[in-house]
Amino acid sequence: QGIEIFTVGLGLEDLTSGQRSIAEDVLSSCANDSQHYYSTYSIGSMQIAFRDIAVALSGLYLSR
């Protein structure tokens, strides 16, 4: 169907390593694939993730 699902992990560094692992597994399994999951640990990495997502979506358009 051409649907792309991106997920971004925010604030995962505040979790225990076990909790972080579970959260990353859930987020990555919700995304289309590993290229659609971003784990961010800083403002800079979050900006990069959203920029990459914007670039990936920039070629899309809505039609009816």
ROTI-39912 format. One line per 2 residues: number of its first residue (from 1); their letters; for each residue y, x, z of N, C-alpha, C, O. Coordinates in nm, 2 decimals, m for minus. Example, Ala and Ser with C-alpha at 12.3 -4.5 7.8 and 13.67 -1.06 7.14 Angstrom:
# ROTI-39912
1> AS> m0.57 1.32 0.78 m0.45 1.23 0.78 m0.33 1.32 0.78 m0.33 1.42 0.85  m0.22 1.28 0.71 m0.11 1.37 0.71 0.00 1.29 0.79 0.11 1.34 0.80
# end
This chain:
# ROTI-39912
1> QG> m0.12 0.08 0.00 0.00 0.00 0.00 0.13 0.09 0.00 0.24 0.03 m0.02  0.12 0.22 0.02 0.23 0.30 0.01 0.31 0.30 0.14 0.43 0.35 0.14
3> IE> 0.25 0.26 0.25 0.32 0.26 0.38 0.31 0.39 0.45 0.19 0.45 0.46  0.42 0.45 0.49 0.41 0.58 0.56 0.46 0.55 0.71 0.56 0.49 0.73
5> IF> 0.38 0.61 0.80 0.41 0.60 0.94 0.43 0.74 1.00 0.34 0.82 1.00  0.55 0.76 1.05 0.59 0.88 1.12 0.59 0.86 1.27 0.63 0.75 1.31
7> TV> 0.55 0.96 1.34 0.57 0.95 1.49 0.63 1.08 1.54 0.61 1.18 1.48  0.72 1.06 1.64 0.79 1.17 1.70 0.77 1.17 1.85 0.80 1.07 1.92
9> GL> 0.71 1.28 1.91 0.69 1.29 2.05 0.82 1.35 2.11 0.86 1.45 2.08  0.88 1.27 2.21 1.00 1.31 2.28 0.97 1.33 2.43 0.91 1.24 2.49
11> GL> 1.01 1.44 2.49 1.00 1.45 2.63 0.86 1.48 2.68 0.83 1.46 2.80  0.77 1.52 2.59 0.63 1.54 2.63 0.62 1.66 2.72 0.52 1.67 2.79
13> ED> 0.72 1.75 2.72 0.71 1.87 2.81 0.71 1.83 2.96 0.68 1.91 3.04  0.76 1.71 2.99 0.77 1.67 3.13 0.63 1.62 3.18 0.62 1.59 3.30
15> LT> 0.54 1.60 3.09 0.40 1.55 3.13 0.31 1.67 3.17 0.34 1.78 3.14  0.21 1.64 3.25 0.11 1.74 3.28 0.04 1.77 3.15 0.05 1.70 3.05
17> SG> m0.03 1.88 3.15 m0.10 1.92 3.02 m0.20 1.82 2.97 m0.22 1.80 2.85  m0.27 1.76 3.07 m0.37 1.65 3.03 m0.30 1.53 2.97 m0.34 1.47 2.87
19> QR> m0.19 1.49 3.04 m0.11 1.37 2.99 m0.05 1.40 2.85 m0.05 1.32 2.76  0.00 1.53 2.84 0.06 1.57 2.71 m0.04 1.56 2.60 m0.02 1.52 2.49
21> SI> m0.16 1.61 2.63 m0.27 1.61 2.53 m0.31 1.47 2.48 m0.32 1.45 2.36  m0.31 1.38 2.58 m0.35 1.24 2.55 m0.23 1.18 2.46 m0.26 1.11 2.36
23> AE> m0.11 1.20 2.51 0.01 1.15 2.43 0.01 1.20 2.29 0.04 1.12 2.20  m0.01 1.33 2.27 m0.01 1.39 2.14 m0.12 1.33 2.05 m0.10 1.31 1.93
25> DV> m0.24 1.31 2.11 m0.35 1.26 2.04 m0.32 1.12 1.99 m0.35 1.08 1.87  m0.26 1.03 2.08 m0.23 0.90 2.04 m0.12 0.90 1.93 m0.13 0.83 1.83
27> LS> m0.01 0.98 1.95 0.09 0.98 1.85 0.04 1.03 1.71 0.08 0.98 1.61  m0.04 1.14 1.72 m0.08 1.19 1.59 m0.18 1.09 1.52 m0.19 1.09 1.40
29> SC> m0.26 1.02 1.60 m0.35 0.92 1.54 m0.28 0.80 1.48 m0.33 0.73 1.40  m0.16 0.77 1.53 m0.08 0.66 1.48 m0.01 0.69 1.35 0.02 0.61 1.27
31> AN> 0.02 0.82 1.33 0.08 0.87 1.21 m0.02 0.87 1.09 m0.14 0.87 1.11  0.04 0.87 0.97 m0.05 0.88 0.85 m0.14 1.00 0.86 m0.26 0.98 0.83
33> DS> m0.09 1.11 0.89 m0.17 1.23 0.90 m0.09 1.33 0.98 0.02 1.30 1.04  m0.14 1.46 0.99 m0.07 1.56 1.08 0.07 1.59 1.03 0.16 1.64 1.10
35> QH> 0.09 1.57 0.90 0.23 1.60 0.84 0.33 1.49 0.88 0.45 1.51 0.86  0.28 1.38 0.93 0.37 1.27 0.97 0.39 1.27 1.12 0.46 1.17 1.17
37> YY> 0.34 1.36 1.19 0.36 1.37 1.34 0.44 1.49 1.38 0.42 1.60 1.33  0.55 1.46 1.46 0.63 1.57 1.50 0.64 1.57 1.66 0.66 1.47 1.72
39> ST> 0.61 1.69 1.71 0.63 1.70 1.86 0.75 1.79 1.88 0.76 1.90 1.83  0.85 1.73 1.95 0.97 1.79 1.97 1.00 1.83 2.12 0.97 1.75 2.21
41> YS> 1.05 1.95 2.14 1.07 2.00 2.28 1.21 2.03 2.31 1.25 2.08 2.41  1.30 2.01 2.21 1.44 2.05 2.22 1.52 1.96 2.13 1.47 1.90 2.04
43> IG> 1.65 1.96 2.15 1.74 1.88 2.06 1.73 1.94 1.92 1.72 1.86 1.82  1.72 2.07 1.91 1.71 2.13 1.77 1.58 2.09 1.70 1.59 2.06 1.58
45> SM> 1.47 2.09 1.77 1.34 2.05 1.71 1.34 1.90 1.67 1.28 1.86 1.58  1.41 1.82 1.76 1.42 1.68 1.73 1.51 1.66 1.60 1.47 1.57 1.52
47> QI> 1.62 1.73 1.59 1.70 1.72 1.47 1.62 1.76 1.34 1.64 1.70 1.24  1.55 1.86 1.35 1.46 1.91 1.24 1.36 1.80 1.20 1.34 1.77 1.08
49> AF> 1.30 1.74 1.30 1.20 1.64 1.28 1.26 1.52 1.20 1.21 1.47 1.10  1.38 1.47 1.25 1.44 1.36 1.19 1.50 1.39 1.05 1.50 1.31 0.96
51> RD> 1.54 1.52 1.03 1.59 1.56 0.90 1.47 1.56 0.80 1.49 1.52 0.69  1.36 1.62 0.85 1.24 1.62 0.76 1.20 1.48 0.72 1.16 1.45 0.61
53> IA> 1.20 1.39 0.82 1.16 1.25 0.79 1.26 1.19 0.69 1.22 1.12 0.60  1.39 1.21 0.71 1.49 1.16 0.62 1.47 1.21 0.48 1.49 1.14 0.38
55> VA> 1.44 1.34 0.46 1.41 1.40 0.33 1.29 1.33 0.27 1.29 1.30 0.15  1.19 1.31 0.35 1.07 1.25 0.30 1.09 1.11 0.25 1.03 1.06 0.15
57> LS> 1.18 1.04 0.32 1.21 0.90 0.28 1.32 0.88 0.18 1.34 0.77 0.13  1.39 0.99 0.15 1.51 0.98 0.06 1.47 0.94 m0.08 1.55 0.88 m0.16
59> GL> 1.35 0.96 m0.12 1.31 0.92 m0.26 1.26 0.78 m0.27 1.23 0.73 m0.37  1.26 0.71 m0.15 1.21 0.57 m0.15 1.33 0.47 m0.18 1.44 0.50 m0.16
61> YL> 1.29 0.36 m0.24 1.39 0.26 m0.26 1.32 0.12 m0.25 1.20 0.11 m0.26  1.39 0.02 m0.21 1.34 m0.11 m0.20 1.36 m0.19 m0.33 1.47 m0.18 m0.40
63> SR> 1.26 m0.26 m0.37 1.28 m0.34 m0.49 1.21 m0.48 m0.47 1.14 m0.49 m0.37  1.25 m0.57 m0.55 1.19 m0.70 m0.53 1.13 m0.75 m0.65 1.07 m0.86 m0.65
# end
